[in-house]
Amino acid sequence: MIDLQRDGDVFVLRLDAGENRFSPDFLSAVDGALDTVAKEDGPCALVTVGTGKFFSNGLDLDWLGANGDRFEEYLGRVHGLFARLLELPAPTVAAVNGHAFAGGGMLALAHDFAVMRTDRGYFCLPEVDLGMTFTPGMTSLIKARLPVGTAHEAMVTGRRYTAEQAMAAGVVQRTAAEDEVLPAAVESAASLAGKDGKVVGKIRRDLYRATLAALHGPALG
């Protein structure tokens, strides 16, 4: 489902569960991997990458359909994942190897930086086309991590951004061909691994104080 390996000072977290939707088991596995990263005392950084044509498609709608009575509890766990990345005491880079939709797009945004594949895949927040709204925590995360105009367009229109469009809109910071996405992300992460992780985490906690409060608060506001 997931695999955590180390490449020098960089931990590479590979998501390998098909569309990488956030099932409870998936969330638990990722949280365990982040525990490992958080315990590292020396220089380190994290890269998160998907497999095939998916980075992540976000919420596990099939699981939710069968467990509707646990909706708020589930959203709380998803919020917890985003908050965990914002609070992680290490620099983070998302290697967006394919589609990053809905919660998967937000997962990418919860990283410090993102590298996106040029030849396949979209960044998209399609909630408006699914008849869904955003939770207060999700709205705060998107607003905090995207330029105002981009956040408005992405949320209100559900636009699908190619890598080039995502970079121009401030969604990602770098683009690369398929076989270069992960190496580029590792390179970027390695250049940041020497930063004091505790200081990085504290800066983020202060920078995103309001967003973290929303993510740690009631999931449905």
C-alpha positions in Angstrom: 0.0 0.0 0.0 2.8 2.4 0.9 6.6 2.1 1.0 9.1 4.3 2.9 12.7 4.2 1.7 15.7 6.4 2.3 17.8 8.0 -0.4 20.6 9.7 1.4 19.0 12.4 3.6 15.7 12.1 1.8 12.9 9.8 2.9 10.8 8.7 -0.2 7.2 7.8 0.7 5.7 5.9 -2.3 1.9 5.6 -2.3 1.0 2.4 -4.1 -2.7 1.7 -3.7 -4.2 2.2 -7.1 -5.8 5.6 -7.1 -4.3 6.2 -3.6 -7.7 7.1 -2.1 -7.7 7.8 1.6 -9.1 4.6 3.0 -8.8 4.3 6.8 -6.0 1.7 6.3 -4.2 4.0 3.9 -4.4 6.9 6.3 -3.0 4.7 9.1 -0.1 3.5 6.9 0.8 7.0 5.9 0.6 8.2 9.5 3.0 5.4 10.6 5.5 6.4 7.9 5.3 10.0 9.0 6.1 8.8 12.5 9.3 7.4 11.2 10.3 10.7 9.5 9.3 12.8 12.5 11.6 10.7 14.8 14.7 11.4 12.7 17.2 13.5 14.5 19.7 14.2 11.7 19.4 16.0 8.4 16.3 14.8 6.5 13.5 15.7 4.1 10.5 13.9 2.8 9.3 13.3 -0.8 5.8 11.8 -1.4 5.1 10.2 -4.8 2.3 8.1 -6.2 2.5 5.3 -8.8 1.4 5.0 -12.4 -1.0 7.7 -13.5 -2.2 8.7 -10.0 -0.7 10.8 -7.3 -4.0 10.6 -5.3 -7.7 10.9 -6.0 -8.4 11.8 -2.4 -11.4 10.7 -0.4 -12.4 7.0 -0.5 -16.0 7.5 -1.7 -16.7 3.8 -1.8 -15.7 3.5 1.8 -17.8 6.5 2.7 -20.8 5.1 0.9 -20.7 2.1 3.1 -19.9 4.0 6.3 -21.8 7.2 6.1 -22.4 7.3 9.9 -18.6 7.8 10.3 -18.3 10.7 7.9 -17.2 13.3 10.4 -14.8 11.0 12.1 -13.3 10.1 8.7 -13.0 13.8 7.7 -11.2 14.4 10.9 -8.6 11.8 10.0 -8.1 13.3 6.5 -7.7 16.8 8.1 -5.2 15.2 10.5 -3.1 14.0 7.5 -2.9 17.5 6.1 -2.1 19.0 9.5 0.6 16.3 10.1 2.4 17.4 6.9 2.2 21.1 7.8 3.6 20.3 11.3 6.2 17.8 10.2 9.7 18.7 11.4 11.3 18.2 8.0 11.1 19.9 4.6 8.6 18.2 2.3 8.2 17.9 -1.5 5.3 16.3 -3.4 6.3 14.5 -6.6 3.1 14.7 -8.5 3.5 11.8 -10.9 -0.1 11.9 -12.2 -3.6 13.0 -11.3 -4.0 14.9 -8.1 -7.7 15.4 -7.6 -9.7 16.7 -4.7 -8.2 15.6 -1.4 -5.2 14.3 -3.5 -4.6 17.9 -4.7 -4.9 19.1 -1.1 -2.4 16.5 -0.1 0.1 18.0 -2.6 -0.7 21.5 -1.3 0.2 20.4 2.3 3.8 19.9 1.2 6.3 22.7 1.1 6.9 22.4 -2.6 5.6 20.3 -5.6 7.0 19.0 -8.8 4.4 17.9 -11.4 4.7 15.6 -14.4 4.3 17.3 -17.7 3.0 14.7 -20.0 0.1 13.3 -18.0 -2.1 14.1 -15.1 -4.1 17.1 -13.8 -4.3 19.1 -10.6 -8.0 19.5 -9.9 -10.4 20.4 -7.1 -13.6 19.0 -8.6 -15.9 19.3 -5.6 -18.2 21.9 -7.3 -18.9 19.4 -10.1 -19.5 16.6 -7.6 -22.1 18.7 -5.7 -19.8 19.0 -2.7 -18.5 21.9 -0.7 -15.2 22.2 1.2 -14.8 21.8 4.9 -13.5 24.9 6.8 -10.2 23.1 7.2 -9.9 22.3 3.5 -10.9 25.8 2.6 -8.3 27.3 4.9 -5.5 25.0 3.5 -6.3 25.9 -0.1 -6.5 29.6 0.7 -3.2 29.5 2.6 -1.3 27.6 -0.1 -2.6 29.1 -3.4 -2.7 32.6 -4.7 -6.1 34.2 -4.1 -7.2 34.2 -7.8 -6.0 30.6 -8.3 -7.8 29.4 -5.2 -11.0 31.1 -6.3 -10.8 29.6 -9.9 -9.8 26.1 -8.7 -12.6 25.9 -6.1 -15.4 27.7 -8.0 -14.9 26.2 -11.5 -13.2 22.8 -10.8 -10.7 23.6 -13.5 -8.2 20.9 -14.5 -4.7 22.3 -14.6 -1.9 20.7 -16.6 1.6 20.8 -15.1 2.4 23.9 -17.2 -0.8 25.6 -16.2 -0.4 24.6 -12.6 3.1 26.1 -12.5 1.9 29.4 -14.1 -1.0 29.5 -11.5 1.3 29.0 -8.5 0.0 25.5 -7.7 3.4 23.8 -8.2 6.9 25.1 -8.3 8.6 22.9 -10.8 7.6 20.6 -13.7 9.4 17.6 -15.2 9.0 14.7 -17.6 7.6 11.4 -16.2 11.0 9.8 -15.5 12.4 13.0 -14.0 9.6 13.9 -11.6 10.9 11.8 -8.7 14.6 12.6 -9.2 13.7 16.3 -9.4 11.7 16.1 -6.2 14.5 14.2 -4.4 17.0 16.8 -5.7 14.8 19.7 -4.3 14.3 17.9 -1.0 18.0 17.1 -0.6 18.9 20.7 -1.0 16.6 21.5 2.0 17.5 18.4 4.2 20.2 20.3 6.1 17.6 22.8 7.5 16.9 22.3 11.2 13.6 20.2 11.1 12.4 21.5 14.4 12.8 25.1 13.2 11.1 24.3 9.9 8.2 22.7 11.8 7.9 25.7 14.1 8.0 28.2 11.2 5.1 26.3 9.5 3.1 26.1 12.7 3.3 29.8 13.1 2.8 30.6 9.4 -0.3 28.3 9.2 -1.6 28.8 12.7 -5.2 29.6 11.5 -5.2 26.7 9.0 -4.0 24.2 11.6 -6.6 25.4 14.1 -9.3 24.8 11.4 -7.8 21.3 10.5 -7.6 20.3 14.2 -11.1 21.7 15.0 -14.5 20.1 14.3 -14.3 18.6 10.8 -17.6 20.1 9.7 -17.2 23.4 11.3 
